[in-house]
Amino acid sequence: MKKERNIMDGKQYAIITGASQGLGKGFAYEIAKRGWNLILCALPGSGLSQVTDDIRQHFLCDVVAIECDLVDREDREKFIKEVIKKDLPVTLLVNNAGIGGAIPFMESEYDRWSRTIDLNVQTLSHLSYEFISLLKKNPPSYMINVSSLSSFYPMPNFAVYSSTKAYNTHFTLALREEVKKDGIKVSSLCPGGIYTNIRVIQDVENQGLGGRLSTYYPDFIAKKAIQGVLKNKAIIIPGWFNRFLQIVGTLPTKPITAKLTGNRWAKARSKKMENSQYIPDIPGLPTGV
């Protein structure tokens, strides 16, 4: 088996957003294992200090932790300025922070959708724009934008989410071509479901076998993502079943795909609503899916 190329010398830093939970936390541990120092960002009170302390205890790396709400423009600009001011050798950017959740468009306040668009589209674009200047200084360097398998389809019950992730994937592939001359390798990570909390586990069970085959734990997805970006893969889809779904799902016309995915999620939603132990969708739940 070909051994992975080790590009770290103990000095490089990786920026990870949404790093206190779920996939972002998985990235933090996986990247620390590989010798990068870390610049971690997450919402205040979301558990970032615990993650930071644990990584410092188990890995010989520097960890810079910055709590902020990336949706808030002023907060986001403070985060960007603080990172740039530190003038650290950044060689990896993981744009992981995002909001998801399965809920019909008209069953939530519009503020939820506005926040989803701001974080999944505006923040992704802004951080990429500002931090590419850091990546250019330290080639070879890398960027992983966390998109979703849903980015390939129009998805009822995920209308805003899947649309923002479609932007994510297309933006990433276009940006990849623009910055490759600067020694920056850019990958779009498109996972299926991610086991991050009890609500996700419940949703997976309501989808049956298909849900279980398409859902993985954060550490597995983070490992595949790092392996993929080091190999300069444009699109990274962890799991054979998800790769199969991506191919099959793009064969029909988009209206037919929307109908098929809508029927699938309508059945899953109906099933979970019948469950007396159902845990309702949490507005603004951060996710890397």
ABEGO torsion letter per residue (X at the ends): XBBBBBABAGABBBBBBGAABEAAAAAAAAAAAAGBBBBBBBBBGAGAAAAAAAAAAABBBBBBBBBBBAABAAAAAAAAAAAAAAGBBBABBBBABBBBEBBBAAABBAAAAAAAAAAAAAAAAAAAAAAAAAAAABOBBBBBBBBBAAAABBBBGAAAAAAAAAAAAAAAAAAAAAAAAAGBBBBBBBBBBBBABAAAAAAAAAAEAAAAAABBBAAAAAAAAAAAAAAGBABBBBEAAAAAAAAAAAABBAAAAAAAAAAAAAAAAAAAAABAABBBBBBGBBBAX
